[in-house]
Amino acid sequence: MRDIRKDLSERLDELKEEREQLQRRLQVISEQENSVRQLLAEEGKRWGDSKNLSPITQTFISRGTQLQKFLLVLLSDGVDWPLESISEQARLQGLVPSNGPVGRTLHGGLIGLKKLGLVDMPETSVWRIAKRET
C-alpha cells in the first residue's frame, strides 16, 4: 500500500479551484438575472400593465410562441392597429425579415389568435385585442 495523502491533497486543491470557478459562474448568472429583471421592468413600463387582459390572453403572452406574444402585447394597448403598422413593429423587434413581404406571416398569426377569440379584426387589415370577458 502506498501513501495517498499527496493525491488527496491534489484532489482537494482541484475541488477548491472548481468551487471558485462555479462561484464566479454563479456571480455572472446573478448579474444576468438582474439585467433581465431590469429589462422586464422597462418593458412593463413600455407596454403597459396586462391587468386589462383576459386570463386566456395573459396565458398566451406567457406561454405562446414568440409571434403570439408579440402580437398580443402589441395589441394589448386597446388601439386599432393596421397590419402595416404591426409589420413595422415586427421588423423593429426582429421577428420578421427586414425586407420582403411579411403580411402573410403576421396575418396567419393574427387569424390563429382570432380563431381563439383573443383578437378582433374590426375592419379589413386592422386588428385589436378582443374585449375582455366578464
Buried (B, 14 or more C-beta within 10 A) or exposed (E): EEEEEEEEEEEEEEEEEEEEEEEEEEEEEEEEEEEEEEEEEEEEEEEBEBEBBBEBBBEBBEEBEEBBBBBBBBBBEEEBBEBEBBBEBBBEEEBBEEEEEBBEBBBEBBEBBBEBEBBBBEEEEBBBBBEEEE
